Amino acid sequence: MLIYAPAFFLIGAYFWFCLLQIKSKVKYPIAINLALLLLIVLPARYGIERIKPFANREETVSSKNAKMLGSKIPKDEKAVVFNAGNYIEAMFYSGQTVYPIPPTKQEIDSLQKEGFSIYIIQDENNKSQFQNQPKVKYIRYD
């Protein structure tokens, strides 16, 4: 797209000047004026739309939860987080490995043997599933 953008700009400018030249020879010059106006307004509107000055900049619940996760787990801790809804954002904000699924007993044991701290995000579905796991830390989204 960037390679041929100058060519489109030059073609558009040439078309603009051609329309200006034939404006006095046409039966309806108002149509030519409208076309000239559209050649200016539509690209300007597209440019403004691309920078999104009127976009809603409120933080989403998922990004708030991901940032909260980053604040609850120390950055230097070797940790794995399970059962996170938006796990990609959570990995970005926490710097830890995050999975969207709950762990199995074997995964918990294996990771703890390797020296990882295990964090499980609790929700209504898995409240009692992991209650008797030793050394597993639980996080609740507020």
C-alpha positions as CSV (number, residue, x, y, z in Angstrom):
1,M,0.0,0.0,0.0
2,L,2.7,2.5,0.9
3,I,4.6,1.9,-2.3
4,Y,1.8,3.0,-4.6
5,A,0.3,5.7,-2.3
6,P,2.2,8.6,-4.0
7,A,0.9,7.4,-7.4
8,F,-2.7,7.5,-6.1
9,F,-2.1,11.0,-4.7
10,L,-0.8,12.2,-8.1
11,I,-3.7,10.6,-10.0
12,G,-6.1,12.2,-7.6
13,A,-4.5,15.6,-8.0
14,Y,-4.6,15.2,-11.8
15,F,-8.3,14.2,-11.7
16,W,-8.9,17.3,-9.4
17,F,-7.4,19.7,-12.0
18,C,-9.2,17.9,-14.9
19,L,-12.5,18.5,-13.1
20,L,-11.6,22.1,-12.5
21,Q,-10.9,22.6,-16.2
22,I,-14.2,21.1,-17.5
23,K,-16.3,22.8,-14.8
24,S,-17.2,25.7,-17.0
25,K,-18.0,23.5,-20.0
26,V,-20.5,21.2,-18.2
27,K,-24.2,21.7,-18.1
28,Y,-24.4,21.1,-14.3
29,P,-21.3,22.7,-12.6
30,I,-22.8,22.0,-9.2
31,A,-22.1,18.3,-9.8
32,I,-18.5,19.1,-10.5
33,N,-18.3,21.2,-7.3
34,L,-19.8,18.3,-5.4
35,A,-17.3,15.9,-6.8
36,L,-14.4,18.3,-5.9
37,L,-15.8,18.7,-2.4
38,L,-16.0,14.9,-2.0
39,L,-12.4,14.5,-3.2
40,I,-11.4,16.6,-0.2
41,V,-13.9,15.7,2.5
42,L,-13.8,11.9,2.2
43,P,-10.0,11.4,2.5
44,A,-10.0,13.9,5.4
45,R,-12.8,12.0,7.1
46,Y,-10.9,8.7,6.6
47,G,-7.8,10.3,8.1
48,I,-9.6,11.5,11.2
49,E,-11.3,8.2,11.6
50,R,-8.0,6.3,11.5
51,I,-6.6,8.3,14.5
52,K,-9.8,7.7,16.5
53,P,-10.0,11.0,18.4
54,F,-13.5,10.3,19.5
55,A,-13.0,6.7,20.7
56,N,-14.1,5.6,24.2
57,R,-10.9,5.4,26.2
58,E,-12.3,3.7,29.3
59,E,-10.5,0.7,30.5
60,T,-12.2,-2.6,30.0
61,V,-12.9,-5.1,32.8
62,S,-10.5,-7.6,31.3
63,S,-7.6,-5.2,31.2
64,K,-8.3,-4.1,34.7
65,N,-8.3,-7.7,35.8
66,A,-5.1,-8.4,34.0
67,K,-3.4,-5.4,35.6
68,M,-4.7,-6.5,39.0
69,L,-3.1,-9.9,38.3
70,G,0.2,-8.2,37.6
71,S,0.0,-6.4,41.0
72,K,-0.8,-9.5,43.0
73,I,2.1,-11.6,41.7
74,P,5.6,-10.4,42.3
75,K,7.5,-9.8,39.0
76,D,10.6,-11.8,40.1
77,E,8.6,-14.8,41.2
78,K,8.6,-17.9,39.0
79,A,4.9,-18.5,38.7
80,V,2.2,-20.1,36.6
81,V,-1.3,-18.8,36.6
82,F,-4.3,-21.0,35.6
83,N,-7.9,-20.3,34.8
84,A,-7.5,-16.8,33.5
85,G,-10.2,-15.5,31.1
86,N,-8.1,-13.1,29.0
87,Y,-4.8,-14.9,29.3
88,I,-2.9,-13.0,26.7
89,E,-3.5,-9.7,28.4
90,A,-2.7,-11.3,31.7
91,M,0.6,-12.5,30.4
92,F,1.4,-9.0,29.1
93,Y,0.6,-7.2,32.4
94,S,1.9,-9.8,34.8
95,G,5.0,-11.1,33.0
96,Q,4.1,-14.7,34.0
97,T,2.9,-17.7,32.1
98,V,-0.9,-17.8,32.1
99,Y,-3.3,-20.5,30.9
100,P,-7.0,-20.2,30.3
101,I,-7.8,-23.6,31.6
102,P,-7.7,-25.1,35.2
103,P,-4.7,-27.3,35.9
104,T,-4.8,-31.1,36.6
105,K,-3.3,-32.5,39.8
106,Q,-0.4,-33.9,37.8
107,E,0.4,-30.5,36.3
108,I,0.3,-28.9,39.7
109,D,2.7,-31.5,41.2
110,S,5.0,-31.3,38.2
111,L,5.3,-27.5,38.2
112,Q,5.8,-27.4,42.0
113,K,8.7,-29.9,41.7
114,E,10.3,-27.6,39.1
115,G,10.0,-24.7,41.6
116,F,7.0,-22.8,40.2
117,S,4.5,-21.1,42.3
118,I,1.0,-22.0,41.3
119,Y,-1.8,-19.4,41.2
120,I,-5.4,-20.3,40.3
121,I,-7.9,-17.7,39.6
122,Q,-11.1,-18.6,41.4
123,D,-14.5,-18.3,40.1
124,E,-17.9,-19.8,40.9
125,N,-17.2,-22.9,38.8
126,N,-13.9,-24.1,40.4
127,K,-14.3,-22.9,44.0
128,S,-14.2,-26.4,45.6
129,Q,-12.2,-28.1,42.9
130,F,-8.7,-27.1,44.2
131,Q,-9.4,-26.4,47.9
132,N,-7.2,-29.2,49.2
133,Q,-4.1,-28.5,47.1
134,P,-1.1,-27.6,49.2
135,K,1.0,-24.6,48.3
136,V,-1.5,-23.4,45.6
137,K,-2.4,-19.7,45.9
138,Y,-5.8,-18.5,44.9
139,I,-6.6,-15.1,43.3
140,R,-10.1,-13.6,43.1
141,Y,-10.9,-10.8,40.7
142,D,-12.4,-8.0,42.7
